[in-house]
């Protein structure tokens, strides 16, 4: 059996906002976990609060990491986070770098999301529109939690306003002052690849006419959603995946920031319906090889 993805430390996958482990039979990391396991990797998808502040999610993840280390006997873990999951894993690496071998941000809003800024400006929580959006998010989160067959723990707390603020430019700026590890010094640059013994990596995608709106994405309504959301961007107009800007995603060693992948494609959602020529699963397999080569 091939062992190309057999990393030294377990790989822990952390979902983003409104994430889950498995909705009945549909996994968040569609096709990614079995592909990594076939290559010999020990992969553990985990759950934290689907909607809450990065700090609350980070504390939940830290407790889960400690459980995983006790169960596996491993000394450290490789953390991979999608979207807000990227901020969540940065929190753990910041407070307990001794438990973390690597941090990998997948389409992470490491400098904030212009989409979150748009909602903050146009749908503030004290308005009728804002209350309606928050209610819809809470209802969706409740339904998702009831259908999540991959998580067996206690009910996780929900705080829509805290989650929203954690993703805005100002909210992430505050977070970054506390946890600057791996951040680039200049906009659009790379950050330090290793800080406090932890390796930092990132990759992300952009919407590309003729590619991300072609192929199987013709049948994926989430791609249309991303294209609509992309219209809210101003600073990175034309340089986003629909929810996170290309340069806002930079952290540590940038593997790539312009893959033809929208914000959902990058973790192979939904049901592997991705754009023309895209291979999100392959990016994860390549990264596991990278981690293994680095002794991680």
N, C-alpha and C positions, 0 to 999 in steps of 0.2 A: 504494500500500500504506500503511495507517495506521501512524503512528509514535508513538502515544500512550505506549507503554512504552519508548521509545528513550532510556534513561538515558545520561548523559554517561559514566559509568564502568561497566565490566562488573559484572554481578550474579553473585556466587559463592554457591552453595547448599551448606550444610554439614549433614549428617545427624546425628541423635542417637545415643544408645546402641543398639548392635546394628544400626546403619544400613548402607546399601549405596548403590550408584549405580543398578544395574539387575540384578534377579534374572532371568536369562535374557532375558525380554522385558518384565518388569514393573519400571517405574522407581519409585524411592522417592518422588519428587515427581510423583505420578501426575497427568497432565494439566496440570501447572503450567508446566513448561519449554516445551512447544510453544505454550501460550497466551501466555506472555511473549514468545517469539520472534516470534510472529505480529504482536505489537504493536511490533516493532522492537528489543526488548531483546537485548543480548548476554548470554546466560545460560550459566554453567558449573557444573554439579553436580560436586562433588569428593568424594573419599573420604579419611578419616583412620581411625585405628584404631577399629574398631567398639566395642571394649571396652578402655578404658584410662583413665588419669587425664586430667583436663582439660588439665594442663600438657603432657603428652606429645602429646596431640591438637593442642594449640595450636601447638607447635613444628612438627609435621607440616604443619599448615595454613599457617603462616608460610612454610615452604619452598615450598609449592604456590602461594601468592599471589605470591611472587617470580617463580616460573616463569610464571605467567599474565601478570604485568606485562611480563616480557621478551618473551613471545610476542605480546601484543596491542599493545604500545607505550603502553598506558594508564598514567597516573600513579598512579591509585588504584583500589580496588575497593569495591563495595557488598557487604558481608557479610550474609547472611541465614542464621540457624541455628535449627534445630528441636531442642527439648529440650536434651540436653547440648551440642548444636551451638551453642546460644546462649552457653554458658559458653566454648566453644572460640573463638568469634569475638571474645568480649570479651577473651580473652587476647591475641590478635593485635593488637587495637586498643590494648590497654594497653602492649604492648612496642614496637609500631611504628605509632603513630598517623599517621605521615607517609604510610603506604601505604593507609590506610583512609578512605574518604569517609563511610561510614555503617555502623552496626551495627543489625541488626533481629533481635530475639529473638522467636521463635515458640514459645509455650508453654514458655519457658525456666525452669528451676528456679533463678531468680536469688537466691533466699534459701533454697534447699534443697528437697528433696522429702520430704514426710511418708511417702510410700511407701518411700523408701530408708531412712528412720529405722526404719520397721516391720521391714524385712528385717534391718537391723543388730541390732535387739533380739531378734527371734524366730528368725533364721537366721544366727547368727554363724559366721564361716568355720571356726572350730576345732571345730564340732560336726558330727555326722553329717548333720543336716538342711542345714546350711550348705554342707558339702562336696558334697552331692547337688545343691543349687541351682547352685553354681559349676560343677560338671561339666556340668550341662545347658546352662548358658550357653556354656561353652567349646565343647561339641559343636555347638550351634546356630550359633555364630559361625564355626566351621570349615566347616560345610555352606554357610552363607551366602557365605563368601569363595570357595568353590569354584564357586558358581553365579553370582557377580557378574560379568556380562559387560561391565559398564560401567567396571570398574577394571582397568587393565593394568600397574600398578606392582608392586613387590616385596611380599612377604608382610609385613603390618603386625603389630606385636607386640600381644599380648593380655595384660591384667592385670585379672582380674575384681575382686579386692579393691580395687585402686587406683581402678577405675571406680566401684565402689560407694561408697567413701568420698568421692569427688569430688561425689557427688550428695546426701549426707546434709546435714542442717542444719549440723552442726559443720564438715564439710568445705567447704561453700560459704561459711560464715562466714570460715574461714581464707582462702579464695580472695578473698573480697570485701575483706578488709583489704589485700590486695596490689593489687587491681583494682577500686576503688570507682567508677570512671567511670560515670555515668548512673544510679547507684542512688538511690532516694528516701531522704530523711533520716528520714521517718516511715513506719511500716507503712501500706500502702494508698495512699500518695501517689505522685506522679510524680517522676522524677529530672530532672536537667538535660538539656535536649535536645541541647546541644552542649558537648563537653569536648575540649580539645586539638585543635580543628578537626574532630572526628568527631561526626556526628549520631547520636543514640541513639533507637531506637523499639522498641516491643513491642506484641504483642497475644496474646490467649489466649482459651480458651473454658471453659465449665462444663457439667457434665451437668445437663440440664433435663428433668424429667418431662413427657411429652407432646410433646417436640420431639426431643431427642437419642436417645430410645428409640423413635422412630417413623420413618416414611419408609423409606428404603433400609437404615437401620441395623437393621431387623428381620431382615435377612439377613446382617448383619455380626457375626461372632463377636467381633471385637476390641472392639466396643462393650460386649458383655457382660463382657469382661475388665476394661474400664475401670470398669464399674459395681461389679464385685467389688472391685477395687483401691481404689475410692473409700471403701470401708468402713474402711480403715486410717487415714483422716484424722481428726484430732481438732481441731486448731486451726482448720482450714478445712473442717470437716465441712459437706457440702452446697455447698461453694464450690470444687470442683476439677474437673478434666477427667478424673479417674481416676488421674493420675500426678503432676500439678503443681497446686498451689493457685492460686486466682485472684490473690491479692495477692502471693504469692511470685513471680509471673511479672513483676511490674512492673519496668520499666527505661526510663529516658528518657521520651520522649513516649509515653503509653499510648494507642494507637489504639483499643483496646477490650479488655475483660477478661472479658466475659460472652457471647461469641458462643456459639450453641448447637452446640458442636463438642467432641467428646471428643479425647483426646490424639493419636489417629490421624487422625480426621476433619480436623483442622486443616491437615494436609498432603495431604488428599484420599485417604488410605488407608482401606480397601483397595478398589482398583478404583473409586474414586469413590462407594462406598456410604456416604452420609452421612445425617444426620438430616433431619427435616422442615424445609424452608425454608432449609437451610444452603447456603452458596456459598463454600467455601474458596478456590477458584481466583480468584473475584472479588476476594477480599481481597488477593491477590498482585498482580493487575492494578491495583487501586486504589493499592496502595503504590508500584508502579513509576511511576505517574503522579505520585505525591507526591514521589518522589525526583527525577524529572525536573524538576518545578516548582521544587524547591529547588536546581537546578543540579548535581545529583549524578548 
